[in-house]
Each structure stands twice: as C-alpha cells, then as structure tokens.
Amino acid sequence: MSQLVVEKQVEEAELNNEKVKSVIELLARELPSFHGELNAGTRSWALATQTLEWIAANLPKDAATLETGCGYSTVTFAAASGEHTVISPFVGEHDLIQKWCEGNNVSTSHVRFCAQSSVDLLPRMDPTPLDMVLVDGAHEFPVPAIDWYYTADRLRKGGIMIIDDTQIPSGYIVMDFLQMERGRWEQVHTIGRTCFFKKLTSEPVARGIGFLDQPWCQMDLSMKGRIKRKLRRMMGIGD
C-alpha cells in the first residue's frame, strides 16, 4: 500500500471521527426526545454522553453493529458504524430518530430499522458476524438474557457486548454472569449503569456451554457464600 493511500485513509478516519464527535456533542446540546411507546417524543431514556463517546471511540472501521432498543445510541451507531441493525417494536421512535438524523446530515442508509420484538426476531435472523452489540431493549425478565444469548455467538473475537441498565435486576443478572466468565469474556469498562465486555474467543460462548462449565452456575448461594462474594467484589478481587 502506497504512502499516499495510507495518508488518505488516515485523513478520512480523522474526518469521520470529528463528524461523530460533533454529532454526539449536538445530541448533548439539543437533548432531543425520541421515546414513548404510545406517544413517541414524550420521553427520553438516553445513554450517557460518555457512553456514546466510548462506543464511537472503540468501533473498528466499517463495523457491523446491532442494538436492541433505540435512541441516542442509534444516532451514534449511524454516524460511526458501517452497518447497523436496530431492533425495537416502536415505529414512532424510529421515525423521530430518522427525522433527526436527516435534519442533521447523519445518513441512515446503512441502518436497518426492525420494528419487532427482539425475542421474536433475533432467533430468526441470519447469524452474520458483529463487532459490537448493545443490549438495551425491553427490560422485563428474561429479555436482556435472551438478547445476549442470540447475539453473543455472532460477536467476533475481540468484539464488544454492552449491557445497559444493570441497576435493574434483569440487566444485573446478565452483567453478573459475564463478570464470572473466565476465558470467554472480560469486563473492559464501566460507565455508570453500563458495562462493557470484550469477547475473548472465537469459540461458542452461549450455545453448547453446559452449566458445569459456567462459573455463575456454580455459585455458593448460602448466606456465607453471598457475603464472601460481595466482599471480594468490593475489594476488586475476582470470583
């Protein structure tokens, strides 16, 4: 590859990074409301600006991404990724996001909006490889776990699984499970209620893994075991 080509690629990457940064800054200034199951635009369940910045900074070039749920993350993925899939049943929210993007020169031509429930759609999707997944859709149990299960094996080695709203028990369980995994997942960052996990292997991490091979399923659930585990977590010692 010639030096000229390399320099051009670097220049294009820098320009794109600046564009994504400006889009995130615009979201933080305008604070548009996209959410509302019955009346889209009346609520906002936005990810923190720092979370959006982390997502943008850690996406590889032309990344293939997927999220359950939609919002500011959708705008960020549209600006930063090569191909993005949104799974959320609320068409009105999708329309508002696309309208905002159109008005702010953010292309959504490479974004696939799927107005369906993730638990219905994910099992039927082609298992194309992904570089990053955001689990932030329906929060009733066991939906976050289902979202993880049907996307985990699609992630490439080194890909990132993001679990949001870990303050809710249904999200906390998935986070807790992944924190105990050894050789399959590594927690690489946390921002508030959002946890980021890197996939460490190209082997299956969800399907075909027996419960005896899952540390989470071997927990000591006695009171003594729970207290010991909590203390180890507080001290930053792995399980």
PyMOL commands that set and color helices and strands:
alter all, ss='L'
color gray80, all
select helices_A, chain A and resi 3-30+49-57+72-80+91-103+118-124+143-152+169-180+211-213+215-218+223-234
alter helices_A, ss='H'
color red, helices_A
select strands_A, chain A and resi 64-68+83-87+111-114+130-135+155-163+185-191+194-199
alter strands_A, ss='S'
color yellow, strands_A
deselect
rebuild
show_as cartoon
